Amino acid sequence: MNMLGWVSLALADSSSAPLVGIMPFGCCCIFYVLLILFALVAKAFWIWMIIDVATNEPGEDQNKIVWLLVVIFTSFIGAAIYYFVRRPERQRKYGR
């Protein structure tokens, strides 16, 4: 329904005019707020994984540098891979 349809619907029934006029805008706002919240949580998770790699990954071989580069350059996806694949292995092996 185009904008004129929303206006004519709102004018036809004055009791629902405020609700009909706000509904499309409210749904978009909720979507954008959720999108922004997800982006903030993803960015915080990414920073947490960068700090975790830099401080807890043993530096015996090149694993620390490789994992740091993977997490930095692949952002949220690399941080999730590190969190679910490497971090549990590191905690079992080194206890940190």
ZITALIN-V155418 format. One record per helix or strand of 2 or more residues. SS is the DSSP state (H for helix, E for strand). FROM is the first residue (numbers start at 1). LEN is the number of residues. If there is no record, write none. Layout:
BEGIN
SS/FROM/LEN ; SS/FROM/LEN
END
This chain:
BEGIN
H/3/10 ; H/14/43 ; H/63/32
END
